[in-house]
Each structure stands twice: as C-alpha cells, then as structure tokens.
Amino acid sequence: MSYSTEAIRTIALLGHTAAGKTSLVEALLQAAGMIGAAGTVERGNTVSDFDALERKAGHSLYSSIVNLNHLDTRVHLIDTPGYPDFIGQAIAALPAVETAAIVINAQTGVDLSATRMMALAQQRKLCRMIIVNKIDADHLDLPGLLTRLQEAFGKECLPINLPAAGGSKVVDCFFNPSGDADFSSVAAAHQALVDQVVEVDADLMALYLEQGEIAPEQLHAPFEQALREGHLVPVCFTSVRNGAGIAELLDVLVKLLPNPAEGNPPLFYRVDPQNPDAQKELRAEPDPARHVLAHVFKITLDPFVGKMGVFRIHQGSVQRDSLLYIGDRRKPFKVGHLFLLQGKEHVEIQQALPGDICAVAKVDELALDAVLHDAAEDEHIHLRPSEFPTPIYGLALEPKRRGDEQRLWETLQKLAAEDPCLKVEHMISTNETVLLGLGELHLRSALERMLEVYKVDVAAHPPKIAYRETIAGKAEGHSRHKKQSGGAGQFGEVFLRVEPLPRGAGFEFVDAVKGGAIPGQFIPAVEKGVRYALEAGPLAGFPVQDLRVTVYDGKSHPVDSKEIAFFSAGRKALLDAVLKARPLVLEPIVNIEIVGPESSMGDITGDLSAKRGQVSGMQSAAGAIVIIAGQVPLSELNGYQSRLHASTAGRGSYTMAFSHYDAVPPAVQQRMASQYKAAPED
C-alpha cells in the first residue's frame, strides 16, 4: 500500500520495565490485524522482543521498531527498554519520532523512569502523551493516580478517555461529550479538553465563547498545536490483559497525533567549515521532492547480517539504489536494499518518504547520530545531539583464552557502537581494558552478548568505580627534557600553569607562548603530552578533568629539539603542576530511587545514611508501598541489592542514574593516594 507523509505517525513507547510496553505493542499489532494472536513476554514470542537474550531475560534490552496499518495510515512504533540501565536505547529513539508516549503502570504510578523520559521528550520539543496501562488490576486508585500525574507533569495532563465498567472498557472524552465512567465525569473531562485546546487559538476561543460548544472537527488543528506547544498532554487508559482501550488507543494514534508535517521540526543545524563555532539552525521540510535529510538513531551489528543502520527520514525520499552521503564523507554509498522493520523481520521496500523509519545493511561507515544526505552541500549539517547519561559502572576485562586480546577489543568496539551508554577505556595506570556502563545489569547483559553472539569468553574483575581527579587551586609546572646519547640529542623545556574549571567543563588547552620560545610546530606535541598525562593523574591514577592548562613559556634548541622531547616535557610539567594545585579525587554521585514496603522505610533510610547517602523525598504508592528518592556515592552501592532484599524480605528494588561528581572524603582520598603506585615510565 502506498502512503503520503500526511498518513504516517511515529511514536516511541517509553517508561519503566513493568509498565507493559512490549505487551502493549502486541495488543496494538493484533488490533490492527498485523498478527493473528498477541504473543507474551513470558512465552518469549513477542514481535519486538525477538533477541534470544531478551527472551531469556524476560524484558527488553534493545529498542525495537515495528509498524502497523490502520485507517489508511502507517504507524511506526519504537518499543524501548524500561530498565534505567538501558535508557540509552530509549534516548536514542527520541529524535526519530514526533510523539513520545510514556507508559505508566497503574499499580505503581509515577516513577523515576517516567519522570526522566517526560523531561527528555520535552527538551526535544516532542509531542507527549501518557498511557496508563493495567487499569484492570486490583486495589487501584486511578483518580489519585491522575492527580499525581498532574502534580508531577502539570495540569495540562488531561484524560482523553476514562475507564468504565470496572476497568473492562474505556469511554471517549474528546469526541463524546457524555457517558458514564468509573470515576470523574465524562462531560467534565470533555469540557476540560475543549477549554485547554481552544486556548491556543484566539479566533476559535472567541467562537467558543459565542457559541458555547465547538465541533470536534474544528478542534483538530488547535489540538495538534496544543500538543506541539506542550499545552496539552493527553492521558489514555488501557489494559492489555482484557483489551480495554486498545482499539480506542489505536484510533487516538491515527486520528489525533501529529504527522511529520504537524510535529515540531527536528533540531538540525549547519556548521560553517571556516568557523566551526558558527552554527545556523536549519528547518527540515517533510517534502518528498526535496533533497534528502535523514538521521541514524540505531546501529545493530549481527555476525550474519553485518552492520545495519536504522534511520528516520526527515526530508526528501529514499529509493532503492539511491546514492547517499554520510555526514562530511565525500564518497557516497549505494542503497542496495531498503528495509522496513517489523521486529526481527526485514521487509524490503522500493521507497521511503519523510516520516518513515527504515534501514540499510552492510554499510560499515554508518555510525550513531550520522546525518544522511544526497547533496554535497549538505555535508556540514548535524542534528542536535542527545544527552546520554555518563557510564559510571565498570568492569576490568581480560580474555580467558590467550591470543584473544584483539578479538576482545574488536568485540567491545562493536558493543559500544550499538549502545551509546557503553564505553571502552584502556586504563594506563593499571594496563586494564575497562568496559563502562550504567549499572551491573547493563554490564552483565553486555558480557552475555559477548559470549553468546561473538563467542568471546572473558574474565571480569569486581566492578571498578569511574573515579576522576581534578584540582582545587592554581599552580605552575615546569619540566626540561634533555637527552644526549652521542649524535643527535633531544631537548625541550616547557612552563605551564593550571587552574580549575567548573564541574563537568572538561579540559581546555591554551597556547600563550610569546616570541617563539617554543616553535609553533612543537605546540601540538606539548598538547599531546599534556593530554596523555591527563589519562592517569598523579594522585591516584585516575583520569584528570575540569581544568585549564596554559602553556606560556619554554626553550628549544635549533638542532636537538624534537616532538618527542616536547611531548615528554609537556607531560611531566602537567604532572608537576597538578601535584601543586591541591589535587582531589572525585567520585560519581548517583540519584537513587528505592521502592519497598512501608514497614521497611526506617531500615532503608538508615542504611542510606550509613552509606553517606541523603534522602531527598518520599511518597506513598498503592499497596502500602513507599518510594524513597535520594543521592548516594556509587562506591557505597556495591552489594546493595542483597542488603535491600534482606531488609525488605525480598520486596525491595532500586534504580539509579548518574547525577554528578563530587570530592571523596579526605580520609578516603588519603587511603587511595597511598595505595596508588605510579606505573614505571616507558
């Protein structure tokens, strides 16, 4: 069936792992006639959780793309993982859609994952909606949940339908001004929706005040505008188990959510190659006749299929055999096969339009966040990058079989290419290969994938915390590198100063050398030596960050000065300055959310306090459950799940997310510094 851009919808399903996103996708596919019977996560036969590791784990590990046809409209759905450890997959999907649908478990209510995804979707100016699932569960307080949603996300969260007949069905509140519901009033909900929508259109508001009623057909355009402006966040109620609200949700997706021409335009910008700091915003037009602009938001690597790039088309149309450029690469690649994704199935198509989500295979140059285009003048166009959480949980890895070191490194690079929240580092201070992720579950999943898919078996050391070093004051450093071994010698001398930058600012290098004291051709060598020294700080061997290094003087020799000499002098001068600038060891602090029985609240908060944690808030949930939020050093969470299980009789769980870096206590820093032994110089 052929489509126009106006008949395309793109939605990302986001939220916690227990909200039922994958089951919701199955129910929507069945309601649209795309599958005969809905699969279940328990049986491992769902369309979107098709990976063998996902079936084994019983929850999503990767984002998955499916599509369905309803009322002559193609709907692209992205099912994202719910565990915070895999949030990178969900964040990467946001630039590919017009609408972010946050799925809430009616039993547990508003959680940290929902709060984070609502905020991230708002930052990208996406239209948002909330889907309250599992409305047929026992002991629910749906009116209270709706109140908490409005308290958490604003009064613009208004129900577009309401549960009825004890949660066995829903009644529409937008097109239907009357009816009976389990709570609240359909008429009042309809009135609230109309009042909210007409506020964005002055002419319609005047007509509404004059007539007292507006036909639903007149509300379509202002409804879309209210979604774009964040003035309305519709709330839908569903139950996958009894089918309540599924057909109605399908109609909402098609009839009320924006198409690519109605949503907020993606955040493209053009960079001036002569002045990289000069950026000019660029509006992508969802016109199939214009030149192509597409964005790669997902990379998959399969030992059999090879590398596959999944991209969203924002402008122009892509046909089979099209020639596309990747970013600023001058050589195009040919789209040999163009695929529409349906879980693990790759359906070949001839053409894709603005709004479509499709894939190409066996293009090794593709990378996450790459912009695809078909015009040479578009080589400097980028999409605003997503902000991914910092990987803070590490494992030191080594292959169990000798000779597999290269295979291990290549496999880790493949895993990092697929997941924006996996990072591979080689720690110079300990000569270890370290895989960094967002949590223990994240890393365990990566190791399992290494073994099951790539057949690389590794030995993993206990988790290493991603400590960092910085400075608290200003200081100067100096080093002279002089070596004479008969024949040509080596000479370089460097004077530099260091000063602290705000947390998270990174590193700045400033060349302030006057009069050619250090010839210009050797300044890059000095910077290279400084950067090398930053990889392993002199205090405890951790990477150094948040400082500015200014090279202001030096000496050279007309014959003996070489790059290696200034590299060595720059490195040693930096280490000299850092040790004089009141060095600090920084530790990652995480936001933590703990869910447990109310009877265990005292034990939970007491344990947090004993681990240098701080409680920032508490709230009650259904079933005598309490949700505790706070901050705690990551180093204190080693073995925390076991302690939490013991204090809550197995009923407690927690999620965490990186917050910031802060200095470790002086006693801890002293102990770490005394244990560190600098690696011998090469």
C-alpha positions in Angstrom: 0.0 0.0 0.0 1.3 3.5 -0.9 1.3 6.3 1.7 1.8 10.0 1.8 3.8 11.7 4.5 0.5 13.0 6.0 -0.5 9.4 6.5 2.5 8.5 8.7 2.7 8.5 12.5 5.9 7.9 14.6 5.6 7.1 18.3 8.2 6.0 20.9 6.8 3.9 23.8 8.8 4.9 26.9 8.6 4.1 30.6 9.6 1.6 33.3 10.1 -2.1 32.5 6.9 -3.2 34.4 4.6 -0.8 32.6 3.9 -3.3 29.8 5.2 -1.6 26.7 6.1 -4.7 24.8 2.7 -6.3 25.6 1.0 -3.1 24.5 2.8 -3.3 21.1 1.5 -6.9 20.7 -2.1 -5.7 21.5 -1.9 -2.9 19.0 -0.5 -5.1 16.3 -3.3 -7.6 16.9 -6.0 -4.9 16.9 -4.6 -3.6 13.6 -4.7 -7.1 12.1 -1.0 -7.3 11.6 -0.7 -10.5 13.7 -3.3 -13.2 14.4 -2.7 -13.6 18.1 -0.7 -11.5 20.6 2.4 -13.0 22.0 3.5 -12.7 25.6 6.8 -11.8 27.2 6.6 -14.9 29.4 6.4 -17.2 26.4 9.1 -15.3 24.6 7.1 -14.9 21.3 6.5 -11.2 21.0 7.4 -9.3 17.8 9.6 -6.7 19.4 11.5 -8.8 22.0 12.9 -11.1 19.4 16.5 -11.3 20.5 17.5 -14.6 22.3 19.0 -12.7 25.2 15.8 -10.7 25.6 13.6 -13.8 25.7 16.0 -15.3 28.3 16.0 -12.1 30.4 12.2 -11.7 30.2 12.4 -7.9 29.3 13.6 -5.6 26.5 17.3 -5.0 26.2 17.3 -3.0 22.9 14.9 -0.7 21.1 12.8 -2.4 18.5 10.9 -1.0 15.6 7.5 -2.3 14.3 4.9 -0.8 12.1 1.1 -1.3 11.6 -1.5 -0.1 9.2 -4.8 1.4 10.5 -7.3 3.6 8.7 -5.0 4.0 5.7 -2.2 5.2 7.9 1.2 3.7 8.6 2.2 3.9 12.3 5.8 3.4 13.2 6.2 2.2 16.9 9.5 2.1 18.7 9.4 -0.2 21.7 12.2 0.8 24.1 13.7 -0.9 27.2 12.4 0.1 30.6 15.3 -0.6 32.9 17.4 2.5 33.6 20.5 0.5 32.7 19.3 0.5 29.1 18.0 4.1 28.9 20.5 4.9 26.2 18.4 2.9 23.7 15.3 5.0 24.7 17.1 8.3 24.5 18.5 7.5 21.1 14.9 6.8 19.8 13.6 10.3 20.7 15.0 12.2 17.6 13.2 9.6 15.3 9.6 10.3 16.4 7.0 13.1 16.6 5.4 11.7 19.8 6.7 10.3 23.0 4.2 8.1 24.7 5.0 7.5 28.4 3.5 4.2 29.6 2.6 4.2 33.3 1.9 1.1 35.3 -1.4 1.8 37.1 -0.3 -0.2 40.1 3.0 1.6 40.8 2.2 5.0 39.4 4.7 7.8 38.6 8.3 6.5 38.8 11.8 7.9 38.1 11.9 6.5 34.6 8.6 8.2 33.6 9.8 11.5 35.1 13.1 11.3 33.2 11.5 10.4 29.9 8.9 13.1 30.1 11.6 15.7 30.8 13.8 14.4 27.9 10.9 14.4 25.5 10.1 18.0 26.5 13.7 19.1 25.9 13.5 17.8 22.3 10.1 19.6 21.9 8.3 16.3 21.1 4.5 16.0 21.5 3.8 13.9 24.6 1.1 11.6 25.8 0.6 9.3 28.8 -0.8 5.8 28.5 -1.9 4.4 31.9 -1.8 0.6 31.5 -3.1 -2.3 33.6 -6.3 -0.5 34.7 -8.0 -3.8 35.5 -5.6 -4.6 38.3 -6.9 -4.9 41.9 -6.7 -2.2 44.6 -6.1 0.7 42.2 -6.6 4.4 43.0 -7.0 5.7 39.4 -8.4 9.1 40.5 -5.4 9.5 42.8 -3.0 8.4 40.1 -4.4 11.1 37.7 -3.9 13.7 40.4 -0.3 12.6 40.9 0.3 12.7 37.2 -0.9 16.3 37.1 1.2 17.1 40.2 4.3 15.6 38.6 3.8 16.8 35.0 1.4 19.7 35.1 -2.3 20.5 34.8 -2.1 20.0 31.1 -2.2 16.2 31.6 -5.9 15.7 30.8 -7.7 12.4 30.2 -8.8 11.8 26.6 -10.8 8.7 27.8 -11.8 7.3 31.1 -12.1 3.7 32.5 -15.7 2.3 32.6 -17.5 -0.8 33.7 -14.8 -1.6 36.3 -11.9 -1.2 34.0 -13.3 -3.6 31.4 -13.6 -0.8 28.8 -13.0 2.9 28.3 -15.2 5.8 27.3 -14.1 8.5 24.9 -14.0 12.1 26.3 -12.8 14.0 23.3 -15.4 13.3 20.6 -18.0 12.2 23.1 -19.4 14.8 25.5 -21.4 12.4 27.6 -21.3 8.9 29.1 -20.5 7.0 32.3 -17.1 6.4 33.7 -15.7 4.6 36.8 -14.6 7.9 38.2 -14.9 11.6 37.4 -17.4 12.8 34.8 -17.1 12.3 31.0 -18.8 15.7 30.4 -16.4 17.4 32.8 -13.4 15.7 31.1 -14.7 16.7 27.7 -15.2 20.3 28.8 -11.6 20.4 30.3 -10.1 19.2 27.0 -12.1 21.7 24.9 -11.1 24.6 27.3 -7.5 23.6 27.1 -7.4 23.2 23.3 -9.2 26.4 22.4 -6.7 28.5 24.5 -4.1 28.2 21.7 -6.4 29.7 19.0 -7.7 33.2 19.7 -10.3 33.0 16.9 -11.6 29.7 18.0 -11.7 30.9 21.6 -13.9 33.8 20.5 -16.2 31.4 18.6 -16.3 29.1 21.6 -17.3 31.9 23.9 -20.0 33.0 21.5 -21.5 29.5 20.7 -20.7 27.7 23.9 -19.7 24.5 22.0 -17.2 23.5 19.3 -17.5 20.6 17.0 -14.6 18.0 17.3 -13.7 18.5 13.6 -12.9 22.2 14.4 -10.6 21.1 17.2 -8.2 19.1 15.2 -5.7 21.8 14.2 -5.7 23.5 17.6 -5.3 20.0 19.2 -2.1 19.5 17.2 -0.9 23.0 18.1 -1.6 22.3 21.8 0.5 19.1 21.6 3.4 20.9 19.8 3.5 23.7 22.4 3.2 21.3 25.4 -0.1 22.9 26.3 -1.8 19.5 26.3 -0.6 16.0 27.4 -3.5 13.6 26.7 -3.9 10.7 29.1 -5.2 7.4 27.8 -6.3 4.4 29.8 -5.7 0.8 28.7 -5.4 -2.8 29.8 -3.6 -5.3 27.7 -4.9 -8.2 29.7 -8.6 -7.6 28.9 -8.2 -5.4 25.8 -9.8 -2.3 27.4 -8.8 0.9 25.5 -6.6 -0.8 22.9 -8.9 -0.1 19.9 -9.5 3.4 21.2 -5.8 4.0 21.6 -5.2 2.9 18.0 -7.8 5.5 16.9 -6.1 8.2 19.0 -2.7 7.4 17.4 -4.1 7.8 13.9 -6.7 10.5 14.3 -5.2 12.9 16.8 -1.4 12.5 17.0 0.7 14.7 14.6 2.1 13.5 11.3 5.6 14.6 10.3 4.3 17.8 8.8 2.4 18.7 12.0 5.0 17.9 14.7 7.8 20.3 15.8 10.6 20.3 13.2 13.8 18.3 14.2 16.7 20.3 15.6 19.1 20.4 12.6 21.8 23.0 12.3 24.5 23.8 9.7 28.2 24.4 10.7 30.4 26.9 8.9 33.5 24.9 8.0 35.6 28.2 8.2 34.2 28.9 11.7 33.1 25.7 13.5 31.7 27.7 16.3 29.2 29.4 14.0 26.0 27.3 13.8 22.9 28.2 11.9 19.6 26.5 12.6 18.1 24.6 9.7 14.5 23.6 9.3 13.9 20.2 7.6 10.8 20.2 5.4 8.9 16.9 5.2 8.7 17.3 1.5 9.5 14.1 -0.6 10.5 16.2 -3.6 13.4 18.0 -1.7 16.9 16.7 -1.2 17.4 14.0 1.5 18.0 14.6 5.2 17.9 11.5 7.4 19.3 10.7 10.8 20.7 7.4 12.0 19.4 6.7 15.5 20.2 3.0 15.9 23.0 0.7 14.9 22.9 -3.1 15.1 25.7 -5.5 14.4 24.9 -9.1 13.6 27.5 -11.8 12.9 25.4 -12.9 9.9 23.6 -9.8 8.6 26.5 -7.4 9.4 26.1 -3.8 10.3 22.7 -2.3 9.9 21.8 1.4 10.3 18.3 2.3 11.2 17.3 5.9 10.3 14.4 8.3 10.2 13.8 10.3 7.0 13.1 14.0 7.8 13.2 15.4 4.3 13.2 14.0 0.8 12.6 10.4 -0.3 15.0 7.5 -0.4 14.7 4.8 -3.1 16.4 1.6 -3.6 19.7 2.3 -5.5 19.8 5.8 -4.1 23.2 7.3 -3.5 23.6 8.8 0.0 26.4 10.6 1.7 27.3 10.1 5.4 28.0 13.4 7.1 31.1 15.0 5.6 32.3 11.9 3.9 33.0 12.7 0.2 32.3 9.2 -1.1 28.6 8.1 -1.2 27.2 4.6 -0.7 24.5 2.9 -2.7 21.3 1.8 -1.0 21.4 -1.7 -2.3 18.4 -2.8 -0.2 15.9 -0.6 1.7 14.1 -2.3 4.6 11.0 -1.6 6.7 11.5 -3.2 10.1 9.0 -5.5 11.8 10.8 -6.7 14.8 13.4 -9.2 13.5 11.8 -9.3 10.0 13.3 -7.0 7.3 10.6 -6.2 4.7 12.2 -4.9 1.5 10.6 -1.8 0.1 11.2 0.3 -3.0 10.8 3.8 -1.5 10.5 5.6 1.8 9.1 9.1 2.5 9.6 11.8 5.1 8.4 10.3 8.4 9.4 6.7 7.5 11.7 4.7 9.7 13.8 2.2 7.6 17.2 0.6 7.5 20.1 -0.2 5.3 22.6 -3.1 5.8 26.3 -3.7 5.2 27.4 -0.1 5.3 30.4 -0.1 7.6 30.8 3.7 7.7 27.4 4.2 9.4 27.5 5.4 13.0 25.0 6.6 15.6 23.9 10.2 15.1 25.1 10.3 11.5 23.2 12.5 9.1 22.5 11.0 5.7 22.0 13.3 2.7 22.2 13.2 -1.1 23.6 16.6 -1.8 27.3 17.6 -1.4 26.4 21.0 0.0 24.7 19.3 3.0 27.9 17.8 4.3 28.1 20.1 7.3 24.5 19.5 8.6 24.1 17.9 12.0 21.2 17.1 14.3 21.3 18.4 17.9 22.9 15.5 19.8 21.0 13.7 22.6 22.4 13.9 26.1 23.2 10.4 27.3 23.9 9.5 30.9 27.5 9.1 31.8 28.7 5.4 32.1 29.9 5.1 35.7 29.9 1.4 36.5 33.0 -0.5 35.2 34.4 -4.0 34.8 38.0 -4.8 34.0 38.1 -7.5 31.4 40.6 -9.9 30.0 40.1 -12.9 27.7 40.2 -16.3 29.2 42.0 -17.7 26.1 45.4 -16.4 25.2 45.6 -14.7 21.9 42.1 -13.3 22.1 43.1 -9.8 23.1 42.5 -8.3 19.6 39.1 -10.1 19.3 38.1 -8.8 22.7 39.0 -5.2 21.8 37.1 -5.5 18.4 34.1 -7.0 20.1 33.9 -4.3 22.7 34.1 -1.7 20.0 31.1 -3.4 18.3 29.1 -3.4 21.6 29.9 0.3 22.1 28.8 1.1 18.5 25.4 -0.4 19.3 24.9 1.2 22.7 25.6 4.9 23.3 25.9 4.2 27.0 28.7 1.6 26.8 32.2 3.0 26.8 35.5 1.2 26.4 38.7 2.5 28.1 42.2 1.3 28.4 43.5 2.3 31.9 47.1 3.2 31.5 47.7 3.2 35.3 46.7 -0.5 35.6 47.1 -1.6 32.0 43.5 -2.9 32.0 40.7 -2.9 29.4 37.6 -1.5 31.2 34.0 -1.6 30.0 31.9 1.1 31.5 28.1 1.0 31.6 25.2 2.4 33.6 24.9 -0.5 36.1 25.5 -4.1 37.0 22.6 -5.3 34.8 23.9 -3.3 31.8 27.4 -4.8 32.0 26.1 -8.3 32.7 24.0 -8.1 29.6 27.0 -6.9 27.5 29.2 -9.8 28.8 26.4 -12.3 28.0 26.1 -10.9 24.5 29.9 -11.2 24.0 29.8 -14.8 24.9 26.5 -15.9 23.2 26.8 -13.8 20.0 30.6 -13.2 19.4 31.9 -16.3 21.3 34.4 -14.3 23.3 34.8 -15.6 26.9 36.2 -13.1 29.3 37.2 -12.9 33.0 35.7 -9.9 34.7 37.2 -8.3 37.8 34.9 -6.8 40.5 33.3 -3.6 39.4 35.6 -0.6 39.3 34.2 2.8 40.1 34.9 5.5 37.5 36.8 7.9 39.8 38.2 11.0 38.4 40.8 13.6 39.5 40.8 17.3 39.4 42.4 20.3 41.0 41.2 22.8 43.6 43.7 25.6 43.1 46.1 27.2 40.6 49.7 26.2 40.2 52.6 26.3 37.8 54.6 23.4 36.4 58.0 23.1 34.7 59.9 20.3 33.1 63.0 20.1 30.9 63.6 17.1 28.8 67.3 16.7 27.8 68.9 13.5 26.4 72.2 13.2 24.8 73.4 9.8 23.5 76.1 10.6 21.1 74.8 12.0 17.8 71.6 14.0 17.7 70.1 14.6 21.1 66.6 15.5 22.5 65.8 18.9 24.1 62.6 20.6 25.1 61.6 22.8 28.0 58.0 23.7 29.0 56.5 26.1 31.5 52.7 25.9 32.1 50.1 26.8 34.6 46.9 25.0 35.6 43.6 26.3 37.0 40.3 24.6 37.9 37.2 24.7 35.8 33.6 24.1 36.9 32.5 20.5 37.4 31.7 18.9 34.0 33.6 21.5 32.0 36.2 19.0 30.8 39.6 20.3 29.6 40.9 23.4 27.9 44.4 23.9 26.4 45.6 27.4 25.8 48.7 28.4 23.8 50.1 31.6 25.3 53.7 31.3 24.2 55.2 34.6 23.1 58.1 35.3 20.8 58.6 31.8 19.6 60.0 30.5 22.8 58.5 27.2 21.8 58.4 27.0 18.0 54.8 26.6 16.7 55.5 23.2 15.2 56.1 21.8 18.7 53.0 23.1 20.4 50.8 20.2 19.2 53.4 17.8 20.8 53.2 19.7 24.1 49.4 19.4 24.0 49.7 15.7 23.2 51.9 15.2 26.2 49.5 17.1 28.4 46.5 15.1 27.2 48.5 11.8 27.7 49.2 12.8 31.3 45.6 13.6 31.9 44.7 9.9 31.3 46.3 8.9 34.6 46.5 11.5 37.3 49.5 11.7 39.6 47.4 11.5 42.8 45.6 8.1 42.4 46.0 7.2 38.7 42.5 8.2 37.6 41.7 10.5 34.6 42.1 14.2 35.3 39.2 16.5 34.3 37.8 20.1 34.7 41.0 22.1 34.4 42.6 24.6 32.0 46.2 24.2 31.0 48.0 27.3 29.7 51.5 26.9 28.2 53.2 30.3 28.5 57.0 29.8 28.0 59.7 27.3 27.2 63.0 26.8 25.5 64.1 25.0 22.4 67.4 24.0 20.7 67.9 24.6 17.0 69.3 21.1 16.4 68.2 18.8 19.3 64.5 19.9 19.7 62.1 17.3 18.6 58.5 16.4 19.1 59.2 13.6 21.5 61.2 16.0 23.7 58.3 18.5 24.0 55.8 15.6 24.4 57.8 14.4 27.4 58.3 17.8 28.8 54.6 18.7 28.5 53.6 15.5 30.2 56.0 16.0 33.2 55.2 19.7 33.5 51.5 18.9 33.8 52.1 16.2 36.5 54.3 18.7 38.3 51.6 21.4 38.3 48.7 19.1 39.2 50.5 17.9 42.4 51.0 21.5 43.4 47.3 22.6 42.7 45.6 20.8 45.6 44.6 17.7 43.7 41.3 16.0 44.5 39.8 12.6 43.8 36.2 12.8 42.6 33.6 10.1 42.9 30.4 9.6 41.0 27.2 10.5 42.9 24.0 8.9 41.7 20.3 9.6 42.1 18.7 6.6 43.6 15.0 5.6 43.8 14.1 2.8 46.2 10.7 1.0 46.1 9.9 -1.1 49.2 7.2 -1.9 51.8 6.3 0.9 54.1 7.2 -1.2 57.1 10.9 -1.2 56.0 11.2 2.5 55.5 13.3 3.1 58.6 15.7 0.3 57.7 16.1 1.7 54.2 16.7 5.3 55.2 19.0 4.3 58.0 21.1 2.2 55.6 21.3 5.0 53.1 22.5 7.4 55.8 25.2 5.0 56.9 26.5 4.8 53.4 26.9 8.6 53.1 23.6 8.9 51.3 21.0 11.7 51.5 17.2 11.2 51.3 15.5 14.0 49.3 11.9 12.8 49.3 9.4 10.1 49.9 5.9 9.3 48.5 3.4 6.5 49.1 2.1 4.2 46.4 -0.6 1.7 46.2 -0.4 -1.4 48.4 1.5 0.1 51.4 4.5 0.7 49.2 6.8 3.7 49.7 9.1 5.3 47.1 12.3 6.9 48.6 14.4 9.2 46.5 17.9 10.4 47.3 21.6 10.6 46.4 24.4 8.3 47.4 28.0 7.8 46.3 28.2 4.9 43.7 31.0 3.3 45.6 28.6 2.6 48.5 26.2 0.6 46.4 28.4 -2.4 46.0 26.2 -5.3 47.0 23.3 -3.0 47.8 20.6 -5.2 46.2 21.5 -8.0 48.6 21.2 -5.7 51.6 17.9 -4.3 50.3 16.5 -7.8 49.8 17.5 -8.6 53.4 15.9 -5.6 54.9 12.6 -5.8 52.8 12.1 -9.6 52.8 12.8 -9.6 49.1 10.2 -7.0 48.2 12.6 -4.1 47.6 14.1 -2.8 44.4 16.0 0.2 43.3 17.0 2.2 40.2 19.9 4.7 39.9 21.1 7.4 37.5 24.3 9.4 37.4 23.9 12.9 39.0 27.4 14.5 39.3 30.9 14.1 40.5 32.0 15.3 44.0 35.1 15.1 46.1 35.7 12.0 48.2 36.2 12.5 51.9 39.8 13.4 52.9 40.4 10.1 54.7 39.3 8.1 51.6 41.5 10.3 49.3 44.5 9.7 51.6 44.0 6.0 51.5 43.6 5.9 47.7 46.7 8.0 47.2 48.8 5.8 49.5 47.7 2.7 47.6 48.5 4.1 44.2 51.8 3.3 42.8 52.6 5.1 39.5 53.4 2.8 36.6 57.0 2.8 35.6 57.9 5.1 32.8 58.3 3.5 29.3 
